[in-house]
Amino acid sequence: MAEPTGLYGWIRSNDGRSTGLFLAFLLAIQVIAPLALVGPLLFIDSDHAPFIGWGGYLVRYAPLVLVASVIWFTSQLWWHVETVKKAVGFHFVDADDEPRLCAVIEPLIILTGLPVPFVGIIESEGRNAFACGVGRKKAVIVVTRGLLDALSDAELGAVLAHELSHIKHGDIRLMAAANIFMRALIGLNKRNALRFSPVHGLLAIAVPAVLPLSLAGSLLGRLGLRAGQISRLLISSSREFIADAQAAQWTQDPGALAAALLKVDGRHRVRGARDEDDAMMIAGASEGPGATHPTIAQRVAALARVTGSMVFNAPNAPHDDDWTAATPRSAVVQASFGRRGLAGTGATEAIARVRQGDRQNWLGLSRLDTGALVVTIGALIGIHGHQLGDVRAMATIFDPRPLGDVIGTAGACQLSPFTYTLKLRCDAGTRRRSLRAFEGQEGTVGGWLADIGRKRREQGVKGDGTLIDSLAGNPVQPTYETYRGQSGRLTPIRVRRGDDGLYRDSDGRATIALPKRLIIAEIDQVGCFVRDAKSMEATGPLPMGSDQVTQDNIARIRSDIARVANETSASTDWAGIAYYLDRREVQMDQAYMYYGQPGLAMARATFNGLKERAALDHVRAVAAAIVIPADVDAIERAKLRALLRDPDAFVPCRSLRSAH
């Protein structure tokens, strides 16, 4: 693509670039924000923390981050002028205070057709000027005392025209936004909990998963910050070229602007100003991470390229003693009219410029950090060298997800406004986090603690496998009881039960429900079926008298049993068997619950009718002919065995206790 030439060539070219670069700036914010949030989210909602659950983070927290950033950005933009005023310490002036300044700017205001801006002065020897605000009606133009004293009226007019151009083209709003976003980028990067440091290196030796997390965090943070720095430099540079060209058009004196820029070169620093304020000033750093401007040589060369030799030969053009070693006349002439054109104004050159003087490498690591990284990698190789050929073991060791299981909770899930609107699951919000995710790891603290927890469970010690539980001293021995089942006829089984009255599985987890092994043992031994422990006894028994309500209810039970038999007779797969099991269990239980042993006898007799017994024979034939699906629960399999072995014994287990 040919380089833009002419006054409006620069404007058209740079307007499009600025929009694209500003979007890149916004993207950089979104890259760095998760790095600052990963620490808190690991503790309050690790299932949806970055690096642990990216999908959950994007759905649950990214919208909140976006809304919060918009609110924060709007408030910062609203108070932008006051913030800048406080930072650089300017004060407002009028024609009575600074008659020369106002006399120079007033004709330019009329020429541009802009509303009259406020004018301010910074009492500083530094030579600089800037325009700020969020709109034309409340714009402010500020110059330093050093600039005012050093420039002629023509040179001062060129500088003021440059700043009025920023107002007319909306640059003041664009650069205010860029400054605010850059401040956010720097702040978020400082809060990057995953940026690698010697502390992260020590943690990684104990918990290797910290290493890839911290390196990824460092790289993403570095890329986001670097993208912001380059975008700011290119945005600011493009606007400076446009404003220079516009000032030359308005004043018809590009030589005066070139002379003013040379007098500012190297003397632009304003004491007390923040680095981020450089971006809105007429001159600022052109190298290093804080670079915001093209060099003065590039700007003077651009003026010469779009306006011709007036920069060098006009009455107000720079004198011989205005040229400096940093900006020699010969180099500017060559850049203006040579074949290479304006070197150093593209993205590649911008990357090289922001890297000047940077003490961090491409990962964002200092020399100390790099040394710590080398030591960490060496230590991990020494500890896990024998596992290097085992891909699965290495993947387990460096998997970051167990970290979320150990240190995280999901309590924030219940508080999230997206939980119900997006129907997000909050199952993890009620469970304790366990170290069991680290079981099987060799040479890690997580694996060592998980091994302690496993041994405690094998010894019968109560515990839930959490970090505190694994480190706890004086283990409490569990209590045991003899379990005889709901029927009271089960061969006694020793059962672990905690002080809270909850059953304990073989791995120590608490459960309110009967463990499956107890239910299956009673079904297999006694032949009955186990119902909900909350209704151990019948609500009746009601008398099976001759009143109409009782007779109608008994008729309904018999009718339901007949319907079950009819519907089962056509079944040919497990679904039909499961339906028969469920409905037979329900009908037998209801008959007992309402009418006690007499009701149970009535239901048993009904199931022994010709059609009903034929339905059971059909179930037996289907069960023998099919392969029961692998996902069928073990309890259902036990019920089928008991029913086919002795149908008359297939009654509610609790009915056998009451039959004694």
MARKENU-764445 format. One line per 8 residues: number of its first residue (from 1); their letters; for each residue x, y, z of C-alpha. Coordinates in Angstrom, 2 decimals. Example, Ala and Ser with C-alpha at 12.3 -4.5 7.8 and 13.67 -1.06 7.14 Angstrom:
BEGIN
1) as) 12.30:-4.50:7.80; 13.67:-1.06:7.14
END
This chain:
BEGIN
1) maeptgly) 0.00:0.00:0.00; 1.36:3.44:-0.92; 2.13:5.89:1.85; -0.49:8.62:2.32; 0.54:11.97:0.88; -1.01:15.40:1.16; -2.84:16.99:4.06; -6.06:14.99:3.84
9) gwirsndg) -4.27:11.77:2.97; -2.92:11.63:6.50; -6.34:12.42:7.99; -8.18:9.73:6.01; -5.51:7.11:6.72; -5.25:7.76:10.42; -8.97:8.01:11.15; -9.52:4.38:10.15
17) rstglfla) -6.41:3.17:11.95; -7.44:4.90:15.18; -10.78:3.11:15.29; -9.19:-0.30:14.81; -6.47:0.38:17.33; -8.97:1.53:19.93; -10.86:-1.74:19.55; -7.56:-3.55:20.14
25) fllaiqvi) -7.21:-1.48:23.30; -10.59:-2.73:24.56; -9.61:-6.32:23.77; -6.43:-5.91:25.83; -8.56:-4.95:28.83; -10.62:-8.13:28.46; -7.44:-10.24:28.31; -5.96:-8.81:31.52
33) aplalvgp) -9.18:-8.57:33.59; -9.46:-12.37:34.23; -5.87:-12.41:35.51; -6.76:-9.94:38.24; -9.96:-11.84:39.10; -8.62:-15.39:39.12; -7.36:-15.12:42.71; -10.65:-14.03:44.30
41) llfidsdh) -12.70:-16.37:42.11; -10.61:-19.40:43.06; -11.78:-18.85:46.63; -15.41:-17.86:46.12; -16.40:-19.76:42.97; -13.59:-21.88:41.59; -15.86:-23.81:39.23; -16.20:-20.60:37.21
49) apfigwgg) -12.73:-19.12:37.69; -10.45:-18.42:34.73; -8.06:-21.31:33.91; -10.35:-23.66:35.88; -13.67:-23.09:34.10; -13.33:-20.62:31.23; -16.83:-21.32:29.93; -18.38:-20.62:33.30
57) ylvryapl) -16.35:-17.43:33.69; -17.42:-16.10:30.30; -21.10:-16.79:31.01; -21.26:-15.79:34.66; -18.64:-13.11:35.32; -17.58:-11.62:31.98; -20.93:-9.78:31.63; -20.56:-8.42:35.16
65) vlvasviw) -17.02:-7.30:34.39; -18.26:-5.58:31.25; -21.02:-3.73:33.11; -18.68:-2.74:35.93; -16.04:-1.51:33.49; -18.60:0.57:31.58; -19.79:2.19:34.81; -16.22:2.82:35.95
73) ftsqlwwh) -15.18:4.16:32.56; -18.18:6.51:32.37; -17.45:7.96:35.79; -13.76:8.42:34.95; -14.64:10.14:31.67; -17.16:12.42:33.40; -14.54:13.66:35.87; -11.68:13.64:33.35
81) vetvkkav) -10.97:17.39:33.35; -10.99:17.62:37.14; -8.69:14.60:37.37; -6.22:16.14:34.92; -6.43:19.54:36.63; -5.57:17.96:39.95; -2.75:15.87:38.45; -0.88:18.61:36.51
89) gfhfvdad) -1.96:21.60:38.61; -3.14:24.06:35.95; -5.28:27.11:36.70; -7.76:28.90:34.47; -6.90:32.31:33.02; -8.62:35.00:30.92; -7.61:38.04:28.89; -6.88:40.06:32.02
97) deprlcav) -4.49:37.39:33.32; -2.77:36.43:30.04; -3.51:39.03:27.34; -0.89:37.70:24.88; -2.12:34.11:25.08; -5.74:35.12:24.57; -4.85:37.51:21.73; -3.14:34.68:19.83
105) iepliilt) -5.88:32.08:20.35; -8.98:34.23:19.68; -8.48:34.56:15.87; -7.87:30.85:15.64; -11.12:30.10:17.48; -13.00:32.22:14.96; -11.21:30.47:12.08; -12.05:26.97:13.31
113) glpvpfvg) -15.66:27.78:14.19; -15.34:26.07:17.58; -17.04:27.15:20.81; -14.72:29.24:22.94; -12.67:26.80:25.05; -11.43:27.41:28.56; -7.75:28.36:28.76; -5.33:27.31:31.49
121) iiesegrn) -1.71:27.77:32.53; 0.69:25.38:34.25; 3.39:27.21:36.16; 6.19:24.96:34.95; 9.43:25.55:33.07; 8.69:22.53:30.89; 7.57:23.37:27.37; 4.30:21.65:26.58
129) afacgvgr) 0.61:22.11:25.85; -2.50:19.97:25.67; -6.25:20.00:25.17; -8.62:17.94:27.29; -12.33:17.41:27.89; -15.07:15.13:26.62; -16.77:17.55:24.24; -16.27:20.79:22.34
137) kkavivvt) -18.39:22.94:24.64; -16.36:22.15:27.76; -12.92:21.74:26.22; -9.83:23.16:27.88; -6.54:24.25:26.28; -3.58:24.37:28.64; -0.04:25.64:28.03; 2.96:25.74:30.33
145) rglldals) 4.69:28.94:31.38; 7.89:27.63:29.84; 6.21:27.19:26.44; 4.59:30.61:26.60; 7.94:32.31:27.31; 9.98:30.33:24.75; 7.83:30.69:21.62; 7.15:33.59:19.30
153) daelgavl) 3.57:34.58:18.53; 3.64:32.65:15.24; 5.02:29.53:16.93; 2.55:29.85:19.82; -0.29:30.22:17.30; 0.80:27.03:15.53; 0.80:25.10:18.83; -2.63:26.47:19.77
161) ahelshik) -3.96:25.57:16.31; -2.63:22.04:16.87; -4.59:21.79:20.13; -7.73:23.25:18.55; -7.46:20.54:15.90; -7.59:17.91:18.64; -10.83:19.49:19.87; -12.38:19.75:16.40
169) hgdirlma) -11.61:16.15:15.46; -12.77:14.68:18.80; -9.25:13.60:19.71; -9.64:14.89:23.25; -12.39:12.36:23.91; -10.49:9.56:22.16; -7.27:10.20:24.07; -9.15:10.62:27.36
177) aanifmra) -10.65:7.17:26.79; -7.23:5.77:25.84; -5.68:7.21:29.00; -8.44:5.80:31.19; -8.14:2.36:29.61; -4.36:2.46:29.90; -4.64:3.29:33.59; -7.01:0.33:33.97
185) liglnkrn) -4.61:-1.95:32.09; -1.68:-0.99:34.30; -3.75:-1.38:37.48; -5.12:-4.78:36.45; -1.67:-6.00:35.46; -0.29:-5.01:38.87; -3.06:-7.10:40.47; -2.29:-10.09:38.27
193) alrfspvh) -2.21:-12.85:40.88; -0.75:-15.27:38.34; 2.26:-13.21:37.27; 5.27:-15.46:37.86; 7.59:-14.51:40.72; 10.06:-16.34:42.98; 7.14:-17.02:45.34; 5.26:-18.76:42.52
201) gllaiavp) 8.43:-20.75:41.83; 8.55:-22.07:45.40; 4.85:-22.95:45.29; 5.32:-24.73:41.96; 7.93:-27.06:43.48; 5.31:-28.22:45.99; 2.31:-27.95:43.64; 3.58:-28.20:40.02
209) avlplsla) 0.27:-27.03:38.55; 1.17:-23.52:39.77; 3.95:-23.33:37.14; 1.86:-23.51:33.92; -0.79:-21.30:35.53; 1.67:-18.58:36.50; 3.52:-18.71:33.18; 0.25:-18.47:31.25
217) gsllgrlg) -0.83:-15.61:33.52; 2.46:-13.81:32.94; 2.27:-14.25:29.19; -1.35:-13.13:28.88; -0.74:-10.17:31.16; 2.33:-9.21:29.15; 0.50:-9.51:25.83; -2.47:-7.50:27.08
225) lragqisr) -0.32:-4.72:28.52; 1.94:-4.65:25.45; -1.06:-4.49:23.13; -2.37:-1.56:25.14; 0.96:0.25:25.03; 1.35:-0.22:21.28; -2.27:0.76:20.62; -1.91:3.91:22.71
233) llisssre) 1.31:4.86:20.90; -0.19:4.34:17.46; -3.47:6.07:18.33; -1.68:9.06:19.84; 0.87:9.20:17.02; -1.79:9.14:14.33; -3.72:11.96:16.02; -0.55:14.03:16.38
241) fiadaqaa) 0.18:13.78:12.66; -3.39:14.82:11.86; -3.31:17.76:14.27; 0.05:18.93:12.89; -1.30:18.85:9.34; -4.49:20.66:10.34; -2.56:23.34:12.22; -0.39:23.93:9.18
249) qwtqdpga) -3.50:24.41:7.05; -5.16:26.84:9.45; -2.08:28.98:10.08; -0.61:28.63:6.57; 2.73:28.49:8.37; 4.12:24.96:8.74; 7.56:26.40:9.39; 6.35:28.03:12.61
257) laaallkv) 4.96:24.72:13.88; 8.21:22.95:12.96; 10.19:25.57:14.86; 7.89:25.23:17.87; 8.27:21.46:17.88; 12.06:21.76:17.79; 12.00:24.17:20.75; 9.84:21.70:22.67
265) dgrhrvrg) 12.03:18.68:21.81; 13.75:17.35:24.95; 12.20:20.05:27.16; 8.62:18.77:27.29; 8.59:17.16:30.73; 6.17:18.82:33.16; 7.08:18.27:36.78; 4.34:16.44:38.69
273) ardeddam) 2.51:15.19:35.59; 1.68:11.50:35.38; 3.16:9.31:32.65; -0.33:8.69:31.25; -0.86:12.45:30.79; 1.86:12.45:28.12; -0.56:11.00:25.57; -2.68:14.17:25.40
281) miagaseg) 0.23:16.66:25.31; 1.86:18.08:22.20; 5.12:16.31:23.08; 5.84:13.20:25.12; 7.99:10.10:25.38; 8.72:8.42:22.06; 10.49:5.32:23.41; 9.95:2.83:26.22
289) pgathpti) 6.78:1.26:27.67; 5.33:4.73:28.29; 5.86:5.93:24.72; 2.98:8.07:23.46; 4.34:10.19:20.59; 6.24:9.97:17.33; 9.64:11.60:17.46; 9.96:15.30:16.69
297) aqrvaala) 12.04:14.37:13.63; 9.18:12.22:12.31; 6.65:14.99:12.86; 8.73:17.69:11.19; 9.44:15.32:8.31; 5.69:14.62:7.98; 5.00:18.36:7.83; 7.59:18.77:5.09
305) rvtgsmvf) 6.18:15.79:3.19; 2.63:17.21:3.08; 3.46:20.95:2.77; 6.75:21.05:0.88; 9.87:23.11:1.51; 8.05:25.83:3.51; 9.11:23.95:6.62; 12.71:24.77:5.82
313) napnaphd) 12.52:28.09:3.90; 9.55:30.13:5.20; 10.22:33.25:7.34; 9.15:31.47:10.55; 10.94:28.22:9.69; 13.48:26.81:12.17; 16.79:28.64:12.38; 20.08:26.81:12.18
321) ddwtaatp) 20.49:26.81:15.96; 17.01:25.28:16.44; 18.12:21.94:14.98; 19.56:19.56:17.57; 21.66:16.43:17.67; 18.48:14.41:18.31; 16.71:16.11:15.38; 19.32:17.17:12.78
329) rsavvqas) 18.22:19.03:9.65; 19.87:16.50:7.33; 17.99:13.52:8.79; 14.65:15.33:8.56; 15.29:16.34:4.94; 16.16:12.75:4.02; 13.04:11.40:5.77; 10.89:14.05:4.07
337) fgrrglag) 11.99:13.58:0.49; 13.95:10.32:0.49; 12.76:6.98:-0.89; 12.10:5.44:2.55; 9.66:8.13:3.55; 8.62:8.30:7.20; 10.50:5.47:8.86; 9.38:4.49:12.32
345) tgateaia) 5.66:5.25:12.02; 4.33:1.72:11.46; 3.23:-1.02:13.85; 6.53:-2.92:13.60; 8.52:0.16:14.52; 6.05:0.95:17.32; 6.67:-2.47:18.87; 10.43:-1.85:18.77
353) rvrqgdrq) 9.99:1.60:20.32; 7.91:0.45:23.31; 10.48:-2.29:24.00; 13.29:0.24:24.39; 14.56:0.24:27.97; 12.14:-2.50:29.05; 13.75:-4.72:31.69; 11.30:-7.58:31.24
361) nwlglsrl) 11.47:-10.32:28.63; 8.70:-11.49:26.31; 7.11:-13.43:29.17; 7.04:-10.35:31.36; 9.78:-11.72:33.65; 12.63:-9.75:35.18; 16.11:-11.23:35.54; 15.28:-12.31:39.09
369) dtgalvvt) 12.05:-13.94:37.92; 13.87:-15.71:35.09; 16.46:-17.06:37.52; 13.69:-18.31:39.79; 12.03:-19.98:36.80; 15.23:-21.83:35.88; 15.64:-23.04:39.48; 12.00:-24.16:39.61
377) igaligih) 12.22:-26.13:36.37; 15.46:-27.76:37.54; 13.89:-28.75:40.87; 10.82:-30.22:39.14; 13.00:-32.24:36.77; 14.94:-33.57:39.75; 11.75:-34.58:41.58; 9.71:-35.90:38.68
385) ghqlgdvr) 12.43:-36.94:36.23; 11.50:-40.61:36.54; 7.94:-39.78:35.38; 8.86:-37.80:32.27; 7.98:-40.70:29.99; 4.55:-41.18:31.59; 2.30:-38.75:29.76; -0.72:-39.45:31.94
393) amatifdp) 1.19:-38.91:35.18; 2.68:-35.64:33.94; -0.72:-34.40:32.78; -2.14:-35.17:36.22; 0.69:-33.40:38.02; 0.34:-30.21:35.95; -3.47:-30.21:35.82; -4.65:-26.97:37.54
401) rplgdvig) -8.23:-28.09:38.21; -7.53:-29.84:41.55; -6.37:-26.47:42.91; -9.91:-25.22:42.54; -11.20:-28.31:44.31; -8.96:-27.70:47.32; -9.12:-23.95:47.88; -12.41:-23.08:46.23
409) tagacqls) -16.04:-22.96:47.24; -19.06:-22.37:45.07; -21.10:-20.28:47.50; -21.14:-17.36:45.09; -23.16:-19.47:42.67; -26.29:-18.95:44.76; -25.69:-15.19:44.80; -25.15:-14.82:41.07
417) pftytlkl) -27.99:-13.05:39.22; -27.35:-15.38:36.26; -27.97:-18.56:38.26; -31.70:-18.63:37.64; -32.00:-16.58:34.45; -29.56:-18.88:32.66; -30.47:-21.97:34.68; -26.88:-22.52:35.81
425) rcdagtrr) -26.27:-25.47:38.08; -25.16:-24.81:41.63; -24.56:-28.40:42.74; -21.03:-27.57:43.86; -22.30:-24.90:46.21; -23.29:-27.44:48.87; -20.30:-29.76:48.78; -17.06:-29.62:50.73
433) rslrafeg) -13.90:-29.48:48.66; -11.75:-32.56:48.84; -8.07:-33.34:48.40; -8.95:-36.59:46.68; -8.38:-34.94:43.32; -4.65:-35.15:44.11; -4.64:-38.88:44.87; -2.03:-40.73:42.87
441) qegtvggw) 0.34:-37.79:42.47; 3.96:-38.50:43.35; 6.31:-35.89:44.76; 3.68:-33.18:45.35; 2.24:-31.72:48.53; -1.27:-32.36:47.21; -0.51:-36.03:46.65; 1.08:-36.34:50.10
449) ladigrkr) -1.94:-34.78:51.85; -4.36:-36.84:49.78; -2.45:-39.98:50.82; -2.84:-38.98:54.48; -6.58:-38.57:53.97; -6.84:-41.93:52.25; -5.03:-43.71:55.09; -7.30:-42.04:57.64
457) reqgvkgd) -10.38:-43.27:55.81; -8.96:-46.78:55.62; -8.46:-46.67:59.40; -12.13:-45.79:59.84; -11.49:-42.18:60.90; -14.32:-39.75:60.26; -13.42:-37.11:57.70; -14.36:-35.54:54.41
465) gtlidsla) -10.95:-35.36:52.77; -10.49:-31.58:53.02; -7.17:-29.88:53.70; -8.06:-29.15:57.32; -9.28:-32.69:57.80; -6.05:-34.21:56.44; -3.92:-32.04:58.72; -6.09:-32.54:61.80
473) gnpvqpty) -4.55:-34.21:64.83; -6.18:-36.52:67.42; -8.47:-38.32:64.99; -11.96:-39.07:66.30; -12.94:-42.69:65.97; -16.33:-43.31:64.42; -19.24:-44.90:66.25; -20.83:-48.13:65.04
481) etyrgqsg) -24.25:-49.67:65.39; -25.84:-53.03:64.58; -28.25:-52.78:61.65; -31.01:-55.42:61.30; -32.91:-53.79:58.47; -36.45:-52.45:58.24; -37.73:-55.99:58.58; -35.75:-56.74:61.72
489) rltpirvr) -34.86:-60.11:60.12; -31.59:-59.15:58.47; -28.46:-60.84:59.72; -26.89:-58.10:61.91; -24.51:-55.80:59.98; -22.04:-53.42:61.65; -22.72:-49.89:60.33; -20.70:-46.70:60.76
497) rgddglyr) -22.76:-43.74:61.89; -21.47:-40.33:62.99; -22.45:-38.21:65.96; -24.73:-36.30:63.61; -26.81:-39.44:63.05; -25.82:-39.71:59.39; -24.62:-42.90:57.80; -21.05:-43.05:56.49
505) dsdgrati) -20.10:-44.64:53.22; -17.00:-46.80:53.00; -14.98:-43.73:51.96; -16.19:-41.70:54.92; -18.73:-39.45:53.19; -21.90:-38.64:55.12; -25.31:-39.54:53.67; -28.86:-39.28:55.00
513) alpkrlii) -30.00:-42.24:52.91; -29.40:-45.88:53.68; -26.21:-47.07:51.97; -26.99:-49.24:48.95; -25.14:-52.22:50.35; -27.58:-52.38:53.31; -30.64:-52.13:51.06; -29.40:-54.84:48.71
521) aeidqvgc) -28.43:-57.11:51.61; -31.96:-56.99:53.04; -33.62:-57.55:49.65; -31.40:-60.54:48.90; -31.66:-62.11:52.37; -35.31:-61.48:53.29; -36.92:-61.05:49.85; -38.82:-57.89:50.82
529) fvrdaksm) -38.38:-54.41:49.39; -37.12:-51.37:51.32; -39.21:-48.23:51.31; -38.44:-44.66:52.42; -37.03:-44.63:55.95; -39.24:-41.63:56.77; -42.38:-43.83:56.80; -41.33:-46.88:58.78
537) eatgplpm) -44.81:-47.70:60.02; -48.22:-47.85:58.35; -50.46:-44.82:58.76; -53.29:-47.27:59.47; -54.24:-49.84:59.72; -57.74:-48.68:58.93; -60.51:-51.22:59.45; -61.45:-53.13:56.33
545) gsdqvtqd) -65.15:-52.75:57.11; -68.12:-52.54:54.80; -68.38:-48.75:54.56; -68.61:-47.43:51.03; -65.33:-45.42:51.16; -63.32:-48.47:52.18; -64.92:-50.68:49.57; -64.31:-48.07:46.85
553) niarirsd) -60.66:-47.77:47.88; -60.15:-51.54:47.90; -61.80:-51.75:44.49; -59.40:-49.06:43.19; -56.36:-50.99:44.43; -57.60:-54.20:42.79; -58.34:-52.29:39.57; -54.86:-50.78:39.54
561) iarvanet) -53.33:-54.23:40.02; -55.37:-55.58:37.11; -54.30:-52.67:34.90; -50.64:-53.30:35.74; -51.07:-56.92:34.72; -52.71:-56.01:31.40; -50.09:-53.37:30.48; -47.19:-55.64:31.44
569) sastdwag) -48.40:-58.55:29.29; -47.44:-56.66:26.11; -43.92:-55.68:27.23; -40.81:-57.17:25.66; -37.91:-55.22:27.18; -36.48:-53.94:30.46; -38.76:-50.89:30.48; -41.78:-53.19:30.91
577) iayyldrr) -40.09:-55.11:33.71; -39.14:-51.89:35.50; -42.74:-50.65:35.19; -44.11:-53.87:36.69; -41.61:-53.79:39.58; -42.43:-50.19:40.41; -46.22:-50.54:40.24; -46.29:-53.84:42.20
585) evqmdqay) -44.16:-52.24:44.89; -46.41:-49.16:45.06; -49.67:-51.16:45.22; -48.40:-53.53:47.91; -47.08:-50.63:49.97; -50.30:-48.61:49.72; -52.44:-51.59:50.71; -50.29:-52.12:53.80
593) myygqpgl) -50.04:-48.41:54.65; -53.83:-47.99:54.70; -55.08:-51.36:55.98; -52.11:-53.03:57.63; -51.70:-56.82:57.43; -55.29:-57.42:56.20; -54.73:-54.98:53.35; -51.43:-56.66:52.52
601) amaratfn) -53.15:-60.06:52.39; -55.84:-58.62:50.08; -53.20:-57.21:47.68; -51.19:-60.46:47.73; -54.32:-62.46:46.91; -55.17:-60.11:44.04; -51.67:-60.48:42.57; -52.15:-64.26:42.78
609) glkeraal) -55.19:-64.15:40.48; -55.01:-65.97:37.13; -54.39:-62.90:34.94; -52.02:-61.33:37.45; -49.97:-64.53:37.85; -49.84:-64.82:34.06; -48.39:-61.28:33.94; -45.69:-62.29:36.44
617) dhvravaa) -44.87:-65.37:34.34; -44.50:-63.05:31.33; -42.07:-60.83:33.30; -40.06:-63.95:34.22; -39.89:-65.00:30.57; -38.84:-61.55:29.35; -36.16:-61.30:32.07; -34.72:-64.62:30.97
625) aivipadv) -34.71:-63.64:27.30; -33.15:-60.15:27.44; -29.83:-58.70:28.57; -30.46:-56.24:31.38; -28.93:-52.85:30.46; -25.63:-52.05:32.18; -26.92:-48.76:33.60; -29.71:-50.43:35.60
633) daierakl) -29.23:-49.73:39.31; -28.04:-52.59:41.54; -31.06:-52.14:43.82; -33.46:-52.69:40.90; -31.58:-55.84:39.93; -31.87:-57.12:43.53; -35.63:-56.44:43.57; -36.13:-58.42:40.36
641) rallrdpd) -34.19:-61.36:41.80; -36.27:-61.32:44.98; -39.61:-61.07:43.16; -38.90:-63.92:40.79; -37.52:-66.10:43.61; -40.53:-65.74:45.95; -43.37:-63.39:44.87; -45.26:-63.85:48.16
649) afvpcrsl) -42.26:-62.58:50.15; -42.03:-59.40:48.02; -43.74:-57.13:50.54; -42.67:-53.91:52.33; -39.85:-54.84:54.69; -41.37:-52.79:57.50; -44.55:-54.93:57.29; -42.50:-57.92:58.48
657) rsah) -41.44:-56.08:61.63; -45.07:-55.32:62.49; -46.03:-58.93:61.78; -44.05:-60.23:64.82
END
